[in-house]
Amino acid sequence: MQPLAISQKNKQRAQITTHVLLWGILFCIPLFLTTNNFQEDFSRYIRAWIPLFFAIIVFYTNYTFLIRHYLFRRKVAVFLLANALLIIVCLLLMNELYKLTYDFRSVVEFSNRRRRTMIIRQGRNFLFFLNGLSLLLVAGVSVAIKVTTRWYQEENLRKEMAKEHLQSELSLLKHQLNPHFFFNTLNNIYSLVELRPNDAQEAIHRLGKLMRYLLYESESEEVPLGKEITFLRHYIDLMRLRLPSSVEIGVDFPADTQECRVAPLLFVSLVENAFKHGVSATQPSFIRIHLQVRADKTLDFSTQNSFYPKNTEDKSGSGIGLSNLRKRLELLYPERHQLTLLQEDTVYKVQLIIKAA
């Protein structure tokens, strides 16, 4: 909380400094447009600063009060009426100040008194209109700045909330995946304990390596692709232990991963799915797993397996892993992934293409 408060104070100081500099520049402009004789030009300075002074009043009355209390609360009529009254009062006060500093009769001398009076009135009316238009413009600028600033703040808040929601959802999905993965792996080991205790012991050893990866590496947002491949190899070796030698398993992983990074545990659901549905105890079975890293660091992961669907009583085929994978891909790689699942007769094919970092 303390760094956030410091950051907020720094933003406020920067904002105040910017406002002071901008108004300071505007007040200095008349100094460069007049002669070097200060006494002769003093009245001109005052006349040039009068509209700037009232522009500050209109700007900050809107910026600090009217916009927030009326416009942002959708009281548009009250906001417009308040601005109209504010500008009229400012114009009347400006007119009185002009009378003290500006002699309209010095504009031009005419022998005809009536003609001279008309010129004076026209000059005052034109100046009144010009100042009114300027104050309207100032009010519009204050609205534009305040609305833009509010939109920017709300957009940053929305992005921050979306990021927090994304992290929460990803954390939930990851914690859902780990127990599901652990449950299925324990089922596989259980089937070995009575028939092949030595293999079961080796399976427990390999499971320890898998759980170490799940506990430590998978907590990162991304991991090196090489580590993910090592994890998949351990998992495949673990699955091999309970399969008969008649099952054909082909694995093709690249030796050079081009230093790619990828979200952890993306591919294991597809491998797990291939082992769940691709093996039959009585019929020929095969599983082929392939991963290619393209030159642009696009990952092309695919599995092919003989297809033997689980029956409804077999909970290991509940599909939690694939459902979880789809959600994670949408969150982690929006518009940067393509997942294709295709069944052709007795062969099931899956392809996942990801534009990795």
N, C-alpha and C positions, 0 to 999 in steps of 0.2 A: 504493500500500500504506500510506503514512503517514497519509492522511486516514482510511482504514478503521480503522487502529489507534487513532487519536484518537477516532473515533466509538465504538469498542468500549469504550475507557476511560471515556468520558462516560456510556455506558449502565451500566457497572458502578458508577460513582460515584452515579448517580441511583438505582440499585437499592439500594445500601448506605444512602443517605440515606433512602429510603422505609422500609426495614426499621427503621432507628433511630428514625424519627419514630413509626411505628406502635407499636413496643414502648414507647417513651417515653410515649406517650399512655396505654397500658394501665397502666403503672406509676404514672401520675399520678392515675388515676381514684380510688383509695382516699383520696387526700388531700382530695378534694371530698366524700366520703361520710362523713367523721368530724367530730368537734368540733374546735375550735380549740386544745384543750389537747394539745400534742404528747406530753407525758410520759404522760398517761392513754391516748392513742391509739397510742403507739409499738408496743405488742404487737399491736394490731389491724393496723397497717401491715405488720408482719412476717408475720402470718398471711395477709394478703391477697397479699403478694408471694411467699410460698412457692410456691403453684401456678403463678404466672407464671414464676418462675425455672425450675421443672422443665418448664414448657411450652416455654420457649426451648430447653432441652436436647433434648426430644423433637422439636421442630420442625426444628432445624438438624442434628440427627443424621440425620434423614430427608432433609432438603433437600440436604445436602452430601455424604452418603455412601450411606445405605441405598437410596434410590430409584435413584440412578445405577448402583450396583454390583449390585443384586439385582433390583429391580422392572423396570428398563429392559432387563435381560438375561434377563428372563422366569424368574427364580428366585423365583417368587411364594411358595412354601412357606418358603424361607429368609427372605424379606422379612417375612412375617407372624410367623414365630418370633422373629426379631430384634426386631421391634416389641413383641411380647408380653413378652419378657424385659426390654426397655428400660423399658416402662411399669411392670412389676412392681417392678423395682429402684427406679424413681423413686417409686412409691407407698410402698414400705417406708421409703425415706429421708425422704419427706414425713411419714410417720407419726411417725418419731423426732423430727423437727423440731417437729411439732405438740405432742409431749409436753413439749418444752422451753418452749413459748410459750403453750400453751392448757391450762387446767384444766377438764376435763370435769365435775368435781364441782361446779363453780360454776354449772352450767346450771340445776339445780333442787335444792332440799333436801327430802329425804324422811326421816321418822323411821325408816322401814323400810329397813335396810341392804341387804337382798336386792333390793328394788325399785329403790333408788338404783344399785346395781351394774348392773342390767339396762338402765337408762336410759343410763348411761355407755357400755356396750358398744354399744347401739343407735346412739348418737351417733357413736361412732368408726366403726362399720360404714357408716353413711350417708355420712359424710364420705369414707371410703375409696372407696365406690362412686361418689360424685359426682366425686371427683378422677380416678378411673380413666376415667369417661365423658368428662371434659374432655380428658384426655390423648389418648384415642382420637380425639376430635374434632380436636385439634391435629394429630395425625398425618395424619388425613384431609385437613385443609386444606393441609398441606405437600405431600401427594401431588397434590391438585388444582392447586395453584399450579405445581408443578414440571412436571406433565404438560401443563398449558396453555401454560406458557412454552416447553417443548420443541416442542409442536405448532406454536406460532406461529413459532419459529425455523425448523423444518423446512418450514413452509409458505412462509416468505419465501425460503428457500434453493431450494425447488422452483420458485417463481415466477421467481427470478433465473436459474436454470438453463434454465427454459422460455424466458425472454426471450433468453438467449444463444443457445439452440438456434434460436429463431425468426430472430434476426438472421443467424446463420450460414447457415441454409437460404435465407433471402431473398437474401443475398449470392451464394450459389451459383446460385440461379435467375436473378438479374440478370446474372451473368457468363455464364451459359449463353445468355441471350436476346441479349446484345449481339453475340457472334460469329455467331449464327444470323441475326440481322437484317442484320448487315454482309455476310454471305455472300450472302444473297438479293438485297440491293441491288446488290452488285457484279455479280451475274449479269445483272441488268436493264441495268446500264450497259454491260456487255460486248456485249449484243445491239445497242447503238446505235453502238458505235465504228466499225464498218465501214460501216453503212448511213447514219448521220447523225452525222458527227463533231462538228458544231456543237452538236447536242443532247446528245451525250455530254459535251462540255465543260461545258455548263450543268448536266448531271446531276452531274458531279463537284463543281461549285461548291455545289450544293444538298446533296450528301452531306456536304461539309465542315460545313455548318450543323447537319445532323443529328448528326454525330459530336461536335460541340462540346456539344450538348445531352446526348448519351449519356455523355460524359466528365465533365461538371461538374454539370449539373442533376439527372441521374438518380441521383446518389449520395445525395441527400437522401431522408428517409423519405417526405416529402410535398412536392409542388410546387403552386404556384397553378394552378388549372385553365386559366387563360388561356395559360400557358406550354405546357401539354400540348396545347392546341388549336393553338397556333402550330406546334409540332412536327409534329402530324398534318397540318396544311396543307402544310408543306414536304415531308412524305413523299408526300402525294397528288399534289402538283405534280411530284415526281420520277417517280412512276409514270405520270403522264399522258404524259410525254415519249416513252415507247416504245409507246403505244397508238395505234391508228388513230382517226381522227376519227369513225368510225361507232360507237364505243363511247360509250354515254351514261353520264356520271358526274354524279351530283347530290350536293352537299355542303350540309348545313344545320347550322351551328354557331351557338350563341347569342353575341350581342355582350356581354351582361351575364352574367357568371359568378357574381355574388353573393359574390365573394371566397371561393369554394369552394377547398378544397385536396384533392388526390387523390394517391394513390401514382403515381409516374411509370411510363410505358410500359405502362399497363393496356390501353389501347384499340388500340395499334398492331398487336397480334397479330390482332385481329378485322379491321382494315382490310387488313392484309397477306393474310389468308385470303380476303377478298373479291376482291382483285386476282388471287390465284393461281388461284382456281376460278371466277371470274365472267367471264372474258374468253375468247372464241373468235376465232380468226383468220378463220373462214369463216362464222360465224353471228352473228345480232344479239346484242349483249351490253349489259348495263347494271350499274351499281353505284350504290347510293344509301346515303349515310351521314348519320345524323341524331343529334344530341345535344341533349337538353332538360334544363334545370336547373329543378327544381320549387321551389315556395316553401319547402319544408322542407329544401332543399339535397340532395334526392335526385337523383342523376344517372341519366338514362334514355338509354342509348346503344344504337343499333341500326344494323344493316347489312342490306341486301337486295341480292342479286345473282343474275344468271343463273348456273346451276350447270352447270359443265363439269368433272367430276372429273379429276384428274391420273391418269395411268397409273402402274403400280407402279415403272417405271424412272425416273420423275421424282422426284428426291430433294427438290425444293423443296416437295413436298406431303407431307412426312413427318409433319406435325402436331406438331412440337416446340413451336411457338408457343402453340397452344391448350392443350396439356398443361401447359406452363409457367404459362399464365394461370390455369388451374383451381387449381393448387397455390398460387399467390400470393394468389388470392382467398380461399382457405380460411385462409391464414395472416394476411392483412391485414384481411379483413372477414368474420370468422366470424359467421354469423347476420345479416349486414348486406348480403348481396348475393344476386342471383338471376340465373343465367346460363341462357338458353334458346336451344337450337339446333334449328331446324325446317326440314325440306325438304318443299316442296310442289311436286310435279311437277318443273319445271325451274327453280324459284326456291328459293334458300337464304336463310333468315332467321335472324338472330342478334339477341338482345336481352340487354343487360347492365344491371341496375339495381343501383345502389350508394347506400347511405346515407353520404354524404361528411361531412367535418368542416366 
